[in-house]
Amino acid sequence: RETLKADYFGPTVNYAARVESKAIGGQVLVSRAVLNSLDEEIKSELVVVNAGGFTFKGIAESQDLFALCLPALRYRVFPRETQELRCNRCKGPATCPRCDADT
């Protein structure tokens, strides 16, 4: 019996799964390539925080990932044991009062 489901596989799917595995429940993480591909209008409606460099199986260099959220959720913090989220503008804490005043 044949199903109409499609199977997806390959390096892109593997990388996406590895990025997803670094997120904490409710968090949206994207690679630099995905961030750069977003339309500027969409990016202007999001808070983008550099979540830091991560290492992945099969990839030699550390990869920067970026957390995306709506402005209303900007103070939701996703703590990591080894990394702390930082503000993209001033490199202070993700819940940066200096940059909040600018927005």
ABEGO torsion letter per residue (X at the ends): XBBABBBBBEAAAAAAAAAAAABBBGBBBBBAAAAAABBAAAAAABBBBBAEBBBBBGBABBBBBBBBBBAAAAABBBBBAABBBBBAAAGBBABBAAAAAAX
